[in-house]
Amino acid sequence: MLDLAPAHARVRRLWLGQSRHAETVAIYRGDEAVAAMMFRRHGWRRTEVAMAAAPFAAGHMGRLIRMAQLTLLPLGQTRLIVAKVHPANRAGQRMASLVGFRPAKSRPDLWILRS
């Protein structure tokens, strides 16, 4: 997570704290971490998903999106899968949309997986 966390100290602490309290899966290409996904349960039927990607991961986005779909769509059959995407984060919104998330009507930062 240190390789993937943003450079800003406050945001870096938040990412590292989240990775300690959530199930975290890293995706490697060789010896380099390309991305990490974090799964945190909220209640008994809701899971929040977060993803961190390295800057050089842009060339691997198609594969990362497919891996996310193959991982999340089966989970979405029995659980509500949500992601928080800042309204100004266009790249995050695009990736969430490609994976299968749709924005919630009540909150612009909350995206819900639609299978």
N, C-alpha and C positions, 0 to 999 in steps of 0.2 A: 504494500500500500504506500510505502514511502516513495517509491518511484512514480506512482500514479497520482499522488495527492498534489493539489495545486501549490504554488510557491508561497502564496500569502499565508502567514503563520496562523491566523485565526481560522481560516477555512481549512488549512491542513490539520489543525487540532480536531475540528469537527469531523473530517473524513476519518481520521485515525480512531477517534472515539466511536464513530458509527461502525467501523470495521471490527472493533472489539466486542460490540454488543449485538452483532448480527452474524449470521452464517455467511461466510465470504468465500468466493470461488475466484481464483486467478486463472487467467488465460495467457499462456506463454507461446511465443514463437521463438524456438531455440532457447536461449538463456534469458531473453528479455520479456518482461511482463508487458503484454499488449493491452490488457483490460482486466478489470475485476468487477464482479457482480456481488451485491450484498442483498441478503434476504432477511427481513426483520418481521417477525410476527406481531400483529396487533389484534389481540383477541384470539378466538379459536377458529375464525374463518376468513381472516384478512391478513395479507402479506404485503409489505411494502418492499419494492425493489429499487435499488440504486445502482448506477453503473459509472465507473471511472475508466477512461480510456487515455492511453498515452498519445501525445501529439502525432507520433508517426503511425498511429493506428488508422489514419484516414484511408490508406490503401487496403485495409482489411475490413472495412465497414460492412461490406456485403456478407462476409463470413460471420462477423460478429452479430449482425442482425439475424441471420439464419440460426446461429447457435442460441440466441435469446429466444427466438420463436420455438425452437425444438425443446427448450427447457421450460419456458413459461406457459405455453399453450396447454400441456397436460396438467400443470398445476392449476390453471384457471378452470378446469373442469370441476374441482371440488372446493376452491377457495376464491375469494375476491382478491385480485392482484392489482395493486395501485402503485403509481410512481408520482413523485412530486417533481415537476419541471417548471422552472421559473419562466414566467410569461415572456421575458426578454431573451431567453435562450432558444433561438431559432434552430440551432443544430440539434439540441436536445429534443425539441418538439418534433423535428423531422424524424429523428431516429425512433422516438416513441411511437410515432404514427406508423412507421414502416414495420415495427415489431407487432403492432396490433392494438396499441393503446388509443383511446379517444378521450378528449378533454371532458371532465365532469361539468355538468351544467351549473352546479352550485358554486364551484371554486375554479378559477382559471389556472391555478397551479397544480391541481390534482388531475391525474390521468388514470383511466380505468381500462384494464385489459378486456377487450371484447374478442371472444373466441369464435 
